[in-house]
Amino acid sequence: MREEALLFGKTRSLVGIITDPPEAERGKLLPAIILLNAGIIHHVGPHRLYVKMARNLAALGFVVLRFDLSGFGDSPVRADNLPFEKSAVSETQEAMDVLSAARGTEHFLLSGICLGALISLTTAYCDPRIVGVIPINAPRHKMAYAEDGEVRSYIINYKAVRIYWDYWKTALFNSKVWLKAITGKANYRMMIQWTIMTMALQIRSKATRKQIVSSRAKNAASDLHALTERGVRLLFVYSTRDSDLGLDYFRVVLGNETRTLVTGGKLRVEIIPQADHLFTLLWHQECLLHAMRNWVLSQNW
């Protein structure tokens, strides 16, 4: 395995690291993988997670590039006034161009956490060279267009109830929790409040979901359908302790709209239980890497 630093882009100002697989492992027909900044964190990724991703995927035969967008990490800010949402896509396409020239790659797989997930999807919509996307903790605003206050309130409550019941499913096998319940030390008032909230959500769910799945939400789902019809493979990864509402928006807003994609094997959703937004714990990082490895190996590139 070999790693090479490079400058690229129209002004040669973008800084990246290419991780090449061992020559014996390199798959000439495999897409190259590009990892995009997780928020404002530079190209090593949170807790050096992108370094682990790159080396893990390179060991499977993929060429991997992780780089900094302009104004992030080692890449200086742009000298023009191009809006970020356009410059991020343009610079990602420049990354594809440099890999095509340097490694002869014609197809690409994009991935990233949070902001990187958003840029991956946005670029995939407009560039036919992309054959796969792995959005990790994709922000809610990419996939949910219902900004109504009542809808947002419903989603927040939905997430709170989900976290509450996830806790109790774990607590069911915890002797200390049972001891508190038996000895009267449990917070019964909170338990009753959450139970009532859960029942209220169930009662409201049908009408509220109908309101949420608006024409704009259907447009978001149709974008994903368009990608899969083009042959793009999709792996959405979420952590259950994500500070954003991405997982809950995906379930509530796009759940019904994307069910045919999931059942048809065109879209997979992997959930890492108890992991936080940036996969701080080593065990959760391993779970993420395992999910990515299994998925890329299962695809007929």
N, C-alpha and C positions, 0 to 999 in steps of 0.2 A: 504494500500500500504506500502511495506517495502523495504528498500534499504540496501544492504550489500556490504561492501568493501572486496576484496579478492586479494590474490596473486596466480598466476597460471603459467603454462608453465613448460617446462622441468627443468628449474633452479629456478622456483618460483620467477621470477623477474618481471613478467608482472602485472601491477596494473589495476584493473577494479572495476566497481560498477555494481552490479546486482540490477535491480528494479523489484520487484515481484508485480504482480497484487493482489488486494484484493482476498482472497480465494474464495469468492462467484462469482467473475468475471473470474477467471482463466479458460481458455479453454485448456483442456488437449491435444487436438489434434492440437492446434495452433503451428506454428513454433516459435522458439525463435528468437528474433531480436538482431542483433549485429551492433552497430554503430562504424564506423572506423574513425580515426583521419582526421579532415579537415585540410589538410596541416600539419603544425607543431603545430597547436593548440591542447592543451591537451583535455582530455576526457569530459570536460564540454561543449566543442564546442564553436564556435564563439558566443559571447553575451549570453552564457549559453544555447544555442539553443539545444544542445544534452540532457541537463537535461530536458528541456520542452518536447522534443521528447520522451524520455524514459518514463516520467510520463504520457504523453498523451496516448501512446501506451499501457502502463501497465494498464491504466484505462479501456482499451478495452479487457483485458484478456491476453495480451502477456507478457512473461518474456523478459526483455530487458537487454543486457549487453553493457556498453560502457567502453572501455579500451584504454590504451596507448600502442602503439607499442614500441618496444625497442628504446631507445634514444629519445622518445617523452614524454613530461609531467613528470609523476611520475615514469615511467619505465626506468631503467638504460640502457646504451648501451650494446650491445651484446659483449661477450668476443671472439667470433669467427670471421671469415672473410666472412661469408655468405652474398652475395649481398642482398641489400635491397629488390629488386623485388622478391627474393625468401624467405627472412626472413619474409616479410610482409604477404605473403600467408601462410607460415608455422605457424606463430603466430596466424593468424585468425583461422586456423584449430585447434590450441591448445585451442582457446577460445570456439570453438564448442565442443571440447572434454570435457572441464570442465563443460559446461552447460549440456551436456549429462549425466555426472556423478552426478552433483549436482541437476539437475532438471528433469532428465529423458527425455530430449528433443531429438528427432531423426531428426528433420528437422529445417532448419534455413532460415532466411531472412536477407540479408546484406544490409547496407545502409551507405552512407557517402557523404560528400561534397568534391568536387574537388579530392584530392588525395584519400580520402575515397571511392569515386565513382569508381576510377580506380582500387583500390585493391578489391572492392566488385565484379566487373566484372571479374577480373583476377582469383580470387578464385573460382567464380561460374563456370568458364570454366573447372576447374579440380576437383571439389568436388561434387559428386552426392547428398550429403546431403542438398544442397542449393536448395530451392524451390521458392525463390523470391529475386529480387534485386531492390533496389531503388537508382539508381545513381543520385546524385544531382549536377548539373553543372559539368558533366563529362568532363575532359580535352579533348581537340581536338586530342591530339596525340594518344589516345586510339582508336578512331574511324576513323581517317583519316590518310591515309598512303601516300597521294600525297604530296611530299615535294618540288615539282617543284616550282621555284620562281614565275612563271606566275600564277600558280594555287593559291598560297598563296596570291598573290596580288589581285586576283579575289575575294577570300574569304574576305579579309580585306575590299575591296570596297563594297562587298555585305553587310557586316555588317554595314558599314558607311551609306549606302543608307537606310538600314532597320531602323537604329536609326533615321535618318533624317525624314523618312516618318511616323514612330511612333510618333515623335514629332509633325508633322503637323496634324496628325489625332487628337491629343489631342488639339493642338492649334486652330483647326477649331471651337471649342466651347469656345475659350478664347477671351473675348471682348478686352483685352489689345492688343493682337496680331492683331486683325482686325483694331484697332485704329491706330497702327503703320503703317499698310499697307495703310490705307486711307490717312493718313497725310504725307506719303512719308518717314517715318522714318525706314521702313523695309530695310533689307540688300538684295536688289533686285539682286545684283551681285552674292551673295552666292546662292540665290534661283535658278538663271539661271544655275549656275555651277552644282548644285546638280541635277537639272532636266536633263541636258545634260548627266551627269554621269549615271543617272538611265536609260536613253534611250540607252546609249552605252552598259550598262550591259545587257539589254534585247536583244540587237542585238547579243552580244557575247555569250549569255547564253547557247544556244543550243550546239555550238561547244565546249565551255569551259567545260560544264557539262559532255559531252561525254569524254573529256580528263580526267576530274577528276575521273569519275567512272571507274577507272582502275581495273585490276585484283586484286590488293592489297586491294582496297576499297571493292570489291565484297567479298574478303576473310573475311574482317571485318564484313560485313553484314551476311555472312554465319555463323560466330560464333554466332551471335544473333539468327539466325534461328535454329542453333543446340541447343541453350539453350531452346528455346520455344518448340522445338520438344521433349525435355527431360521433359517438363512440368514446366519449370521455368517461373514465371510471372515477367514481367518487367515494371517498372514505371520510365521513364526518366523525371526528373524535371529540368527546366532551368529558370533562371532569365534573363530578356531581357537586363539588364544593366551589365551582366556578363563581367568581364574584359578579360576573355578568349574568344576564338572563338568557343567554344563547340557547342552552339546552331546553329551557322551558318554552321559549318562543318557538323553537323547532318543533317540539311536541304538540303545542297547542295550535300554532298558526299553520304549520306545514305538515303536521302529522298525517292528516287524511289525504292531503294533496300529493304527498310523496310515497304513500303506501304501496302503490303499484311499482314504483322504482325499487323499493326495498325488497318486495316479494319477488320481483323479477331479477334480482341480483345485480342491478345496475348501480345501486347506491347502498352502501353499508354504513351503519351507525355503530360506533364502538363507544362504550361508556366506561370510564375508569372510576370505580367507586372510591369515594372519600378523597380523591385527589383534588388539590387546589388548582387555581387558575394557571400557575406556572410550574406545576409538578415538582414541588420542592423536595419531597421525600424521594430517596433513591429507589424505593420499591415502586412508587408510582411512575418514575421515569422508566424503569424496566418494563412495567406494564404497557406504557405507551410505545416503547421500542418494539416490544413483542407484537403488539397489534399492527404496527406498521410493517414489520418484517413479514408476518403471516399474510397480510393483505397483498403486498407487492409480489410475493412469491405465488399467490393464488391466481394472479392475473395472466392472461395470455397476451403478452405484449407483442 
